Amino acid sequence: MLKYSIALVLATLLALPALTQRSVTIAQDDRVFEIGDSGPFDETPFTLMMKEGVDSKGAVYRWEVPVNWNGDLVVYAHGWRGQCGDELPPLTVDNPPIREYLLEKGFAWIASSFSKNCYDVKDGVESSNRVARIFAEEVSEPERRFMLGFSMGGHITGAAIEMFPNVRCPVGEQGEICTRFANALGELVGGVRYDGAAPMCGVMGDTALFDYIGDYAVAAAALAAEIDPSIELEFPLPEDYAETTLPSVIDVLFVDFPQINTAQGDLLRELTRQSSGGDRPIFDIAYPFYVDVLFGLSQLSGSVEDILSGNIYDNRTRVYQFDANPTLNVAEQVLNDNILRVRRDRGVNINRNLKLKRVPEITGLINVPVISVHNLGDLFVPFSMQQIYARNVATNQRSDLLVSRATRSIVHCEFSPEEVVQTFDDLVKWVDTGVKPAGDNVLDPELVADPFYGCQFTTGTVRTTPEALRSESCSPP
């Protein structure tokens, strides 16, 4: 019976007609990105073979095989290249941040510039899968594939591993049939089989990032308007927002921008604390560092740099709070009554049958071991992304395949080399042995708020965050 059910499902999927797309012009489809200078790519003492090329879609790629190749491949996905404005960021490919370590340990690697920049995760997934196939053609089919991605590359990693396969098959004959079906479906959608993944500082909540960014702008305006009723906001934010509305908002919310808040500015800080992951170490020190960044990102939250045909932000049902108590106090009620409510445009980021959405969803339906790491002070891609991911994985009853970890630093994706190496090593050991490594509970508010939270996996030194906030503060006096 299972055999016939699988055949019927596959036939149905193949027969699905393409959804009727609205006749709209999306800027990203017409953008042409020039190839830029990707920087050094010189041989190391461990290099056996290496190549830089351009794939069929115009993306630059690099691969490298060590002299002691163990048969495994690491597919590396880079982060966001910066805002797409009048000048488009050029296509460049990065070497993995632990390149020499990977080679020394016998891992080959490959990376893509992707064929488009801006926040185009769909292209990032397709480009990463494409270079994984290129490696098989130009070198050899690897025994196993691991994926490592940072920031937007974490979003790419989370979406890529869910493409192929995303079902758990039983043992025995039925399981073999189920596995063949899953493999066929994975290939049909353009996926590549990965054996383990390590998204770091990743956008694991997918479109929730743009709700977070949009919330900062509309909440700031609403809080400021309580004091200065002349402040009005429309959404998406107009092009002159930074010159017109924003200065008035800042005047109300800050005594000394961005370090010293007014009482209303304190409320914005507390709202951000809750929306970015709740009470946790380092937040109070990190917040002033990110205020200007969050205001600058606000205009990304509508069409996501014209990746989409319209506005994706929606806060109609959001309940805004300044603390963890679900009962609204007077100040919270005032904000919820007066904040601008925005509806997502119809037809934005719609399902496209077997193809990825323009901003792909990460459902948490994983089938391979994943270690997902985030630093607590990051407010560019906040810690809440890890919490959303952990909840989604738990909803799909796959928590046995996810390890979440927190580290103590402020700057976006600020990890020491030791932290990246430990993450990768623990992932490989997990895949090798089947023994799940230790992690942090990211969903218990009391644990997350503990002054020593994040200490377990904080090691080594970083450029920006002082040691007093990292390992030194992890040792009781």
matplotlib code that plots the C-alpha trace (Angstrom):
import matplotlib.pyplot as plt

x = [0.0, 2.8, 4.4, 1.2, 0.7, 4.2, 3.7, 0.4, 1.9, 4.9, 2.6, 0.4, 3.3, 4.7, 1.2, 0.7, 0.3, 2.4, 0.6, -0.6, 1.8, 0.8, 2.1, 4.4, 7.9, 10.4, 13.6, 15.8, 14.9, 16.4, 19.5, 22.8, 25.7, 29.3, 32.1, 34.4, 37.7, 37.3, 40.7, 43.6, 43.2, 46.7, 47.9, 48.5, 50.8, 47.7, 46.5, 46.4, 44.0, 42.2, 40.1, 38.3, 35.6, 32.3, 29.3, 26.4, 24.5, 27.4, 28.4, 32.0, 33.0, 36.1, 36.9, 40.0, 41.0, 43.7, 46.5, 44.9, 41.3, 39.0, 36.3, 34.0, 33.0, 32.1, 29.8, 30.3, 27.5, 28.5, 26.4, 24.6, 26.8, 25.1, 22.2, 21.4, 21.0, 21.9, 25.2, 24.9, 27.5, 29.7, 29.8, 32.6, 33.3, 34.7, 37.1, 35.7, 36.8, 38.4, 39.8, 43.3, 41.8, 39.4, 42.2, 44.5, 41.8, 41.2, 38.0, 37.6, 35.5, 33.6, 31.9, 29.9, 29.5, 25.9, 24.6, 22.8, 23.4, 20.9, 18.9, 18.3, 18.3, 16.5, 19.5, 21.9, 20.4, 20.3, 23.8, 25.1, 23.4, 24.7, 28.4, 27.9, 27.1, 30.0, 32.4, 31.0, 31.5, 35.0, 36.5, 34.5, 31.2, 32.0, 31.2, 29.4, 28.5, 28.4, 27.1, 28.4, 26.8, 26.9, 24.1, 22.1, 24.2, 22.6, 19.2, 20.5, 21.8, 18.5, 16.5, 18.9, 19.0, 15.2, 14.9, 16.4, 15.0, 12.5, 10.8, 11.8, 11.4, 10.7, 13.0, 12.6, 11.3, 8.8, 11.6, 13.7, 10.8, 10.2, 13.9, 13.9, 10.8, 12.4, 15.5, 13.5, 11.6, 14.7, 16.3, 13.0, 13.0, 16.7, 18.0, 21.3, 21.7, 23.6, 24.7, 25.0, 24.8, 26.1, 24.3, 26.0, 24.4, 21.8, 18.4, 16.7, 13.4, 13.3, 10.7, 10.4, 13.7, 11.8, 9.0, 11.6, 13.2, 9.8, 8.6, 11.5, 10.6, 6.8, 7.2, 9.8, 7.5, 4.5, 6.3, 7.7, 4.2, 2.9, 5.1, 5.1, 1.7, 3.1, 5.1, 3.3, 4.5, 3.5, 4.6, 6.6, 8.7, 9.1, 12.4, 12.8, 12.1, 15.7, 15.5, 12.0, 10.4, 13.5, 15.1, 11.9, 11.7, 15.3, 14.7, 11.9, 13.5, 17.1, 18.9, 22.2, 21.8, 22.4, 23.8, 21.2, 17.5, 14.6, 11.8, 10.1, 13.5, 13.8, 10.4, 11.8, 14.9, 12.7, 10.5, 13.6, 14.9, 11.7, 11.4, 15.1, 15.1, 14.2, 16.3, 19.9, 23.5, 25.1, 21.9, 22.2, 25.7, 24.9, 21.7, 23.3, 25.7, 22.8, 20.3, 21.6, 21.9, 18.3, 17.0, 19.1, 17.7, 14.1, 13.5, 14.5, 11.5, 8.9, 9.9, 13.3, 15.4, 12.9, 13.4, 9.6, 6.8, 5.4, 5.4, 6.0, 5.8, 2.7, 2.0, -1.8, -1.9, 1.3, 1.1, 3.9, 5.3, 8.0, 8.4, 7.8, 4.5, 1.8, -0.7, -0.5, 0.3, -0.9, 2.1, 1.9, -1.8, -1.3, 1.4, -0.8, -3.8, -1.8, 0.9, 0.5, -0.9, 0.4, -1.0, 1.3, 0.5, -1.4, 0.5, 3.9, 6.3, 3.7, 4.1, 5.6, 4.7, 8.1, 10.2, 11.6, 9.8, 11.6, 12.3, 12.5, 10.8, 12.6, 10.0, 12.2, 11.5, 15.1, 16.5, 20.2, 22.1, 22.3, 24.3, 23.0, 25.0, 24.2, 26.0, 23.8, 24.6, 23.7, 20.8, 21.3, 20.1, 18.8, 19.0, 15.3, 16.0, 17.4, 14.4, 12.0, 14.1, 14.1, 10.3, 9.8, 12.0, 10.2, 6.9, 8.1, 9.3, 12.9, 14.6, 16.8, 18.5, 19.1, 21.7, 21.4, 24.3, 24.8, 28.1, 28.9, 29.8, 28.2, 29.1, 27.0, 28.6, 31.4, 32.8, 36.4, 38.1, 38.0, 34.2, 33.8, 36.2, 34.4, 31.1, 32.3, 34.2, 31.2, 29.0, 31.3, 31.6, 27.9, 27.5, 30.3, 29.1, 25.4, 26.0, 24.3, 26.7, 25.8, 23.9, 22.1, 18.4, 17.3, 13.6, 13.7, 13.6, 15.0, 18.0, 18.6, 18.5, 21.1, 24.2, 26.4, 24.3, 26.3, 29.5, 29.6, 30.5, 32.4, 36.1, 39.0, 39.2, 37.4, 38.3, 35.5, 33.8, 36.1, 37.1, 35.3, 32.1, 33.2, 35.3, 36.2, 32.6, 32.0, 34.2, 32.4, 34.3]
y = [0.0, 2.4, 1.8, 2.9, 5.9, 7.1, 6.7, 8.6, 11.5, 11.8, 11.7, 14.4, 16.6, 16.3, 17.0, 20.2, 23.2, 26.3, 28.8, 31.9, 34.7, 38.2, 40.3, 42.4, 43.7, 42.7, 44.7, 41.8, 39.8, 42.5, 43.3, 42.4, 42.0, 42.5, 40.2, 41.8, 41.1, 38.1, 38.5, 36.0, 32.3, 31.0, 27.5, 26.3, 23.6, 21.3, 22.0, 19.3, 20.8, 24.1, 26.1, 29.3, 29.5, 31.0, 28.7, 28.6, 31.3, 33.8, 33.0, 32.8, 29.7, 28.2, 24.7, 23.2, 19.6, 18.7, 16.2, 14.1, 14.3, 12.2, 12.1, 14.7, 18.1, 21.3, 23.7, 27.2, 29.9, 33.5, 36.3, 39.4, 41.6, 44.9, 47.0, 47.1, 50.7, 52.7, 50.8, 47.0, 45.1, 43.0, 39.3, 37.9, 34.5, 34.0, 31.3, 29.6, 31.3, 28.0, 27.2, 25.9, 23.9, 22.2, 21.3, 20.1, 17.8, 16.4, 18.2, 19.6, 22.7, 24.7, 28.1, 30.4, 34.1, 33.3, 34.7, 37.6, 39.8, 41.6, 39.5, 36.8, 33.6, 31.6, 32.3, 31.5, 28.1, 27.4, 28.6, 26.6, 23.4, 24.1, 24.3, 21.1, 19.4, 21.2, 19.7, 16.2, 16.8, 18.5, 16.5, 13.5, 12.7, 13.2, 10.6, 13.2, 16.9, 19.3, 22.8, 25.8, 29.2, 32.6, 35.2, 35.1, 32.0, 30.5, 31.1, 29.5, 26.5, 26.1, 26.2, 23.9, 21.1, 20.9, 20.4, 16.9, 14.7, 15.9, 12.7, 10.0, 6.6, 3.4, 0.4, -2.6, -2.8, 0.0, 2.2, 1.5, 2.5, 5.6, 6.6, 6.2, 8.5, 11.1, 11.1, 11.4, 14.3, 16.0, 15.8, 17.0, 20.2, 20.8, 19.8, 18.3, 15.7, 17.1, 15.0, 17.7, 21.5, 24.3, 27.7, 30.4, 33.7, 32.6, 34.0, 30.9, 32.6, 33.5, 36.3, 37.0, 39.0, 41.5, 41.7, 42.4, 45.2, 46.7, 46.6, 48.7, 51.5, 51.5, 51.1, 53.9, 56.3, 55.3, 55.9, 59.2, 60.3, 59.9, 62.9, 64.7, 64.1, 65.7, 62.5, 60.4, 57.3, 55.5, 52.0, 51.0, 53.9, 56.7, 57.4, 60.6, 58.9, 59.4, 63.1, 63.9, 61.6, 60.0, 63.1, 64.0, 60.4, 60.5, 63.9, 62.4, 59.0, 60.1, 62.6, 61.7, 59.5, 56.6, 56.2, 57.9, 57.3, 59.4, 57.6, 56.7, 55.6, 53.2, 51.7, 51.1, 49.4, 47.1, 46.3, 45.4, 43.2, 41.2, 41.0, 40.0, 37.1, 38.2, 39.1, 37.8, 38.7, 41.4, 42.9, 46.2, 46.8, 45.7, 47.8, 51.3, 49.7, 48.7, 51.6, 53.4, 50.1, 49.2, 52.6, 52.2, 48.8, 49.8, 50.5, 46.8, 45.3, 46.0, 44.5, 43.1, 45.2, 44.6, 40.8, 40.7, 42.3, 44.2, 44.5, 41.4, 43.1, 42.4, 43.4, 43.2, 40.6, 41.5, 42.2, 44.5, 44.2, 45.8, 42.9, 39.1, 39.4, 38.6, 40.9, 44.3, 47.2, 50.7, 51.7, 48.6, 49.1, 52.6, 51.4, 48.5, 50.9, 53.5, 51.7, 51.7, 48.4, 47.1, 44.4, 42.2, 42.6, 39.8, 37.4, 38.3, 35.4, 32.9, 29.1, 28.2, 24.4, 22.6, 25.7, 27.8, 30.9, 34.1, 34.4, 30.7, 29.4, 27.3, 25.0, 23.0, 19.8, 18.6, 15.2, 15.6, 16.8, 20.6, 22.7, 26.2, 28.9, 32.5, 35.2, 36.9, 40.5, 40.3, 42.7, 42.8, 39.1, 38.7, 35.7, 35.2, 33.6, 30.7, 30.5, 30.5, 27.7, 25.6, 25.9, 25.0, 21.9, 20.9, 21.3, 18.8, 16.5, 16.7, 18.2, 15.1, 16.5, 20.1, 21.4, 25.1, 27.1, 30.6, 32.5, 35.8, 38.6, 41.8, 42.2, 40.4, 37.0, 37.7, 34.3, 33.3, 30.7, 28.3, 28.6, 27.9, 24.9, 23.5, 23.8, 22.0, 19.3, 18.5, 18.3, 15.9, 13.7, 13.7, 12.5, 9.9, 8.5, 9.3, 10.7, 14.1, 16.8, 19.2, 22.4, 25.3, 25.5, 28.6, 28.4, 28.6, 32.3, 31.8, 30.0, 32.5, 35.4, 33.8, 36.0, 33.0, 32.0, 31.5, 30.7, 27.0, 27.5, 30.8, 30.3, 32.1, 35.8, 38.1, 41.6, 43.7, 42.3, 42.7, 39.6, 41.1, 40.2, 36.9, 34.4, 36.6, 37.2, 33.5, 32.9, 33.5, 36.0]
z = [0.0, 0.8, -2.6, -4.3, -2.0, -2.7, -6.5, -6.3, -4.3, -6.7, -9.8, -8.2, -7.5, -11.0, -12.5, -10.5, -12.7, -12.1, -10.0, -11.9, -11.0, -10.9, -13.8, -11.8, -12.2, -9.5, -9.6, -8.5, -11.6, -13.9, -11.8, -13.3, -10.8, -11.9, -10.8, -8.3, -6.6, -4.2, -2.7, -2.2, -3.0, -2.7, -2.1, 1.4, 2.6, 2.7, -0.9, -3.5, -6.1, -6.2, -8.7, -9.2, -11.9, -13.0, -13.2, -15.7, -13.9, -13.6, -10.0, -9.0, -7.2, -5.5, -4.5, -2.8, -2.1, 0.5, 0.0, 2.8, 1.5, 3.6, 1.0, 2.7, 1.3, 3.2, 1.3, 2.7, 2.4, 3.0, 4.5, 3.2, 1.0, 2.1, 0.9, -2.8, -3.6, -6.7, -6.9, -6.6, -4.6, -6.9, -6.8, -4.6, -3.2, 0.3, 1.6, 4.7, 7.9, 9.1, 5.6, 6.8, 9.6, 7.2, 4.8, 7.7, 8.8, 5.3, 4.3, 0.8, 0.5, -2.1, -2.0, -4.3, -4.6, -5.6, -8.9, -7.2, -4.2, -2.0, 0.5, -2.1, -0.1, -2.9, -5.2, -2.4, -1.9, -5.6, -6.1, -3.2, -4.5, -7.9, -6.8, -4.8, -8.1, -9.8, -7.3, -8.1, -11.8, -11.6, -8.8, -7.4, -5.7, -2.0, 0.6, 2.7, 2.5, 5.4, 5.1, 7.0, 6.7, 8.5, 8.9, 5.6, 4.9, 7.9, 6.3, 3.2, 5.1, 7.0, 3.8, 1.8, 4.3, 4.3, 0.6, 0.5, 2.1, 4.8, 5.8, 8.3, 6.7, 8.6, 8.6, 6.2, 2.7, 3.2, 4.4, 1.3, -0.9, 1.2, 1.0, -2.8, -3.0, -0.8, -2.9, -6.1, -4.6, -3.3, -6.8, -8.4, -6.3, -7.0, -3.6, -2.6, 0.1, 3.1, 6.1, 8.7, 9.0, 11.1, 10.7, 12.8, 13.6, 11.1, 10.1, 11.3, 11.7, 8.0, 7.5, 11.2, 10.8, 8.7, 11.3, 13.9, 11.9, 10.9, 14.5, 15.6, 13.2, 13.8, 17.6, 17.8, 15.8, 18.0, 21.2, 20.0, 18.8, 22.4, 23.2, 19.8, 18.1, 14.9, 14.2, 11.7, 10.0, 6.8, 5.7, 3.7, 5.0, 2.4, 0.8, 2.8, 6.1, 7.4, 6.6, 7.7, 10.3, 11.9, 13.3, 15.2, 16.5, 17.8, 19.5, 21.5, 22.4, 23.1, 25.3, 23.7, 20.7, 20.8, 24.4, 26.6, 26.3, 27.5, 29.4, 26.0, 24.7, 27.6, 26.6, 23.0, 24.5, 26.6, 23.7, 21.7, 24.6, 24.5, 20.7, 20.3, 22.7, 26.2, 29.1, 28.7, 29.4, 27.3, 25.9, 27.8, 26.6, 23.1, 22.6, 22.1, 19.6, 17.4, 17.7, 14.6, 12.7, 13.5, 12.3, 9.2, 8.4, 8.8, 5.2, 4.3, 6.0, 3.3, -0.1, 1.2, -1.2, -4.0, -3.8, -3.5, -5.5, -2.4, 1.3, 3.5, 6.9, 8.9, 12.5, 12.7, 15.4, 17.2, 20.9, 21.9, 25.4, 27.5, 29.9, 30.0, 31.8, 29.3, 31.0, 29.4, 31.7, 31.0, 28.8, 26.8, 26.2, 25.0, 22.5, 21.2, 20.8, 18.9, 16.9, 13.1, 12.0, 8.6, 6.4, 4.2, 0.5, -1.0, -3.2, -1.6, -1.0, -2.1, -2.4, -5.8, -5.9, -5.7, -6.0, -3.2, -2.1, -2.9, 0.8, 1.7, 4.8, 7.4, 8.8, 11.2, 9.4, 9.5, 8.8, 9.5, 12.6, 13.0, 15.4, 15.4, 17.2, 18.0, 20.0, 22.7, 21.9, 18.2, 17.5, 13.7, 13.5, 17.0, 19.3, 18.9, 15.5, 17.4, 19.6, 16.6, 15.0, 18.1, 18.5, 14.8, 15.1, 18.3, 16.6, 13.9, 16.7, 15.4, 18.5, 18.7, 15.5, 16.8, 19.1, 20.0, 21.4, 22.7, 22.9, 24.6, 22.2, 20.8, 17.1, 14.5, 13.8, 16.2, 16.9, 17.7, 15.5, 18.4, 18.6, 14.9, 15.0, 18.1, 16.3, 13.2, 15.1, 17.3, 14.2, 12.5, 15.6, 15.9, 12.3, 12.8, 16.1, 16.4, 19.8, 20.2, 21.7, 24.5, 23.8, 25.5, 26.3, 24.3, 25.3, 29.1, 30.0, 33.4, 32.1, 29.3, 31.8, 34.1, 34.3, 33.3, 30.3, 27.2, 29.1, 28.2, 24.6, 24.8, 24.2, 22.6, 21.9, 19.5, 18.1, 19.6, 22.7, 25.8, 27.6, 30.7, 28.9, 27.6, 29.6, 32.5, 33.4, 33.3, 36.3, 39.7, 41.9]

ax = plt.figure().add_subplot(projection="3d")
ax.plot(x, y, z, "-o")
ax.set_aspect("equal")
plt.show()
